[in-house]
Amino acid sequence: MAPHPPPELDPHPGYSAEMPATPRPIVLVGAGGIVRDAHLPAYAKAGFEVASITDLVPERARELAGRYDIGAVHESVADAVRSAPADAVYDVALPPEAHVEVLEQLPDGAAVLLQKPLGNHLAEGVRTREVCRRKGLVAAVNTQLRFAPYVVAARELIAAGTIGELYDMEVRISVRTPWEMFPYVLDLDRLEINMHSVHYLDLVRSFLGDPTGVHAVTVRHPEKSHANSRSDIALSYGERPIRVVVSTNHDHHYGPRHEESFVKWEGTRGAVRAQLGLLLDYPRGGEDSLELVTDDRLDDGWRPVPFEGSWFPDAFIGSMAVVQRFLEGSILSLPTGVEDVFRTMAVVEAAYTDAARGGTPPPYDQ
């Protein structure tokens, strides 16, 4: 029997940019900034119907309903559930500490898309997973970076063997992140990995599968009161000769010249580099790009690869579309299901655990 190809050469069919043939109506739970800036613009662009919206601040929900022609605004999750279409997909765009309470109110067997992360600590993810299992929910997580247009294009190139055998995957972020735009995160005891690097760890898993080991350093800024804001995370893949590194610095406030925001894949015959423009001068964002270099055309250098769209809002179309495609049966499994993304949270937990150990002391006295 021939060996199974590595996962990046055999990607899940849900990672294509295809749309569902029979979209279902969406019930939005939450009307915060991410819904305003990403979910609703994405659904409008895709032509998805948003049947209703609810939020703890009804005025916020009413404002968005008026802007996006949403049919109903509800005062509570219970009201939204009572009035929901039988085939609705519940889009729960809330912090992880609110997941369980909302999930308990959904009908057994309902389809739901949760916001990442599944928890600030692994125990919260365990509770969320337990509720999803007990209620038989078709539950996915909005790990939308998997569906960013430049990632979709890069995945196609890599799966086609364009850059040969993958031996290096690097994510590097060095930007000023305005955490103050998200006040609720400022009091968390964990910040960077569970709120930001979770995107990149999840992206790595979507290409390479589950790592066998996690090595990490994560630290806070000496003059800021919030938790960790800079991390280096290295992932091991058993005997496979591949280097995987996620390096983030959210405290770089020295201007655009040396800001960095990219994912790079290197292989035995070439390399692909995606620039994540959204994080440059966030929330305005900088330029997105995707470039390819191959050994057979080294004199041509890095060549642009065309794609359409950006992380916000287009990747949010993919997150919802893959759930709907699974529900209609056009794909047979759900790559972003809670059971899968729980494994991303396990990698996050391992990174915090390893960082707390402080590394291996050098044998200075030998």
N, C-alpha and C positions, 0 to 999 in steps of 0.2 A: 504494500500500500504506500502510495506517495505521501510524503509528509505534508501536513496542512500548511498552507502559506501563512506567513505572519499576518496579523490582523490588518495592518495598514494596506496590505495588498488585496484584501478581501473585505472591504468596508460593508457595514450594514446597509441594505437598500434604503432604509429610512433617511440616510444622510444625503440623498439626492435632493435636488430642488423641486421635486414634483409636488403638485398640490392635490388635495383630496378631490375626488369626483363629486362627492355629495357632502359638502360641509354641513356641520351641525351648528345650531345656535349656541352662543356663549353667554354664560351668566358670570359677570365679573363681581368678585368679592374683594373690595379694596379700590380706592380712588386716589391713591397717593401719587408721588412724582413719577414712579416707574410706569404706572398705568397711563398717566398723562403724556409722558415723553416717549414711550416705547410700545406698550400693549395696544392702546387705541390707535395710534398712527399705523401700526403694523396691520391691525385687523381691517382698518379702512382701506389700506393699500391692497390687501389681499381680497377684499370683498366679503370677509366673514361677517355674519350677522351677530351683533351684540344685543341679546334680548333684554337684558336688564343689568343694573349695577346697584351695589349697596356699599355703604361705608359708615363708620362710626360718626363721621362728620357729614350729615346729609347734604349740607350746602355744597360740599366738594363734589359729591356724586351728582347732584343736580346740575352743577356747572358743566361737568364733563358730558352728561347726558344731552344737554342742550347743544354743546359743541359738536358732538358726534352722532346726533339724531338717534340716541338710544331710547327704546320704546318705554321703559319703565324704570323708576327709581324706587328702591325699597328701603324701609327703615331698619331692617334687620336681616340677618342671614336666614332666619326661619321664614320670614315673609318671602324672601327671594326663592327659597326652596319650594314653598307652597305654590308659587306662581310660575315656576320654571317649566319650560317645555320638557316632555318626557325624555327626549333625546339630547338634552343640554349637556355641554361640557362646562364644568365649573372651573373658572380661572381664579385661583385663590392667590392674590398678589399681596400677601401679608408677611410680616416677619415670622421666623420659625416658631417663636413662642406662642403664636396664635393658631398654628396649624391644627393641633389636636381638637381644640374647641370647635373649630369650623367643620372639620372632617366628621366629627360625631353627629353633626346636624344634617349631613348629606344623606340622601337615600342610599341604602345598601346597593352595591353594584354600580354606583354612579361613576362617570368619567370625570377626572379632576386633573388639573395642571397646577402644581404647587410652585411657588417661588423658591429659588435657592437662597441660602443653604437649608438643608433638612434640619439643622440644629446648630446652636453655638457650641454645644458639647455633644458627643456621640449619643449620650443617653436620650437626648431629645429626638434624635433621629430614630433611635430604637422605638420610642413611644409612637412616633408618627408611622413607622413601618408596621407596628402592631395593629394600629387602628385600621390602616389600609388593608391588611390581611384579614382581620376579623370581619370587616364590612364588605369584603370582596370588591373593593374599589379598583377601577382601572385608573391607576394613579401614576402620573409622570411628573417630572421636575423640569422647570424651565431653565435647563442648562444650555442657554441659547448660543453661547460662543461656538458650540459644535456646528451651528447653522449659519454663522456669519458668511456672507458671500465669498470673501477671499479664502475662508477655510474650506468651503465646499469646492472651490476651484483647485486649491492646493491638494485636497484629498483625492480628487480625480486624477491629477498629475501623478501623485505618488502611487496610487493604485494601478495606474497604467504602466508602472515601472520606469517612468521617465527619468528619475534620478537614481535608479538602481536600488541596491540594498541600503535601507536606512540605517545609519550608524550614529546619528547625533540629532537630538531635538532639544532646542533651547528656547526658553521664553525669557525675555529681559524687559523689565519695566523700570524706568527711572524718570519719574514725573512728580509734580506736586499734585497730590490728590486732596481736594477740598472736603475733608471728612465733615466739616461743619455744615455742609449741605444736607447731611443725614444725621441729625442730632441724636437719634436713638442709638447710634453705634458708639457714641463717645463714652458711654458708661459701661460698655461690654468689657469683660475681663480678657476676652480674645477678640482681635480685630482683623489683622491683615490676612491671615491664612484662610479663616472661615468666611470672610466677607469678600476677599479679592482673589487670592491665589487659588481658591476653590475653582474658579473658572479655568485656570491653566492646568491644574491637576486633573480636572475632569476632561479637558481637551486632550491631554496626554493619554488618559485612559481610553478615550474614544478612538485613538489611533493605535495604541500599543497594547491595550489590555491592562490587566492588573499588575502593578509592580510587586516584586518579591521583597523589597526593602525600601525604607524611607530614612533619609538622613537630613537633618534640618538645623538651621539657626534662625531664630526670629527675635527681634529686639524692638524696644520702644525708643522714641526720641527723648533725649535727656531734658528737653525744655518743654515738653508737651505732656498733658495729663492723660491722654487716651492711651490705650494699650498698644501692642506691637504694630509697627508700621513698615518694617523692612524685614525681608526674609530671603534666605537661600535654601532651596530644597532640592536635593538630588535623589533620584529614583533609580533603584537597581532592578534589573530584569534577569535574574538568575545568571546563567552562563552566556546570555546573549551579549555580544560586544557592542553595546550601545550606551552612549552617555545621554542622560536626560537631566536637565537642570532648569529650575524655575527660580529666577533671581528678580526680586522686586525691591524698589526703593521709592516710597511714596512721599519722601521728605525733600526731594530735589527741587529747590525753589530758585534756581540760579539762571533761569531763562531758557529759551528753546534750543540754544546752540547744541547742548549736549544731552538734551532729553532723548530718551529711547523708549520705544514701545513696539516690540516685534516678537514674532514667532519665526524660528528658522529651522528648517529640516535639511540635513545634509545626508547625501547618499554616495554610493560608490561611483555614480556617473553624473552627479550634479547636485544642485541645491535649490531650495525654494525659500523665499523670505516674504512674509506678510507683515506689513506695517499696520498696527492697530491705531489708526488716527484718532479714534474717539478719546483716548486717554491723554493725548497731547493737548494741553490747554483745555482740559475738561471744565465745563460741559460743552463749550463751543466745538472743541475737537479740531484736529488737524487733518492732514491728507491721508487717506487710505492708499495702500499700494500692494501689489503682488508682483514679485520678480522671480525669474527663473534663470539659472545658469547651468549649462551642461558641458561635459568634457568634449563633446564632438563639435562644440561651437565656442570654445573658450575665447577666441579672438573677438567674438561679439559681446563678451562680457555679460552683465546681468540684463535680461530682456524683460520688458513689461508683459504681464499676463492680463488679458482683459477680464473683467467681471463687472457686475452691476449691483449697486446697493452698498449698504454698510452694516455694521453691527447693530446700530440703532437706526431705523426700526426693523430692518429686514430679517435679522436673525430671529426675532420674535415671531415672524411669520412661520419660520421653519419649526420652532418649538411647538406651536399649536398645530401646524399641518401634520407633523408626524403622529401626534395623538389621533387626529381625525382619520388619517390614512389607516392606522391600526384598527380603529373602530369600524371602518367600512370594509376591512379585510383586504385592502390592496397591499399591505405588508403584513407579515405573519407574526412578528414580534415587535415589541416596543423598546427601542434602544435606550430611551431616557426614562424608563420606568423607575419607580421608587426602589425596587430591589437592586437595580444597577447603580443608581446614584448613591444609595447607601454605601456602596463600596468606595465611591469618591470620598464620602464623609469618613470612612475608615482610614483612608490615606491622610486626610486632614488631621485626624486624631493622632495618627502615628507620627506626623510631623511635629505636633505640639509635644508629644511624649519624648521624642528624640531630642528636641531642642531643650527640654527641661533637664535632661541628663547632662548637658554641658559638654558632650563629646568625650573622646577617649584621652585621658591625660597622657602626655608624652612621657616615656621612660627616662627622665632626666638623670636619675641617680644610678643608672646601670653602668 
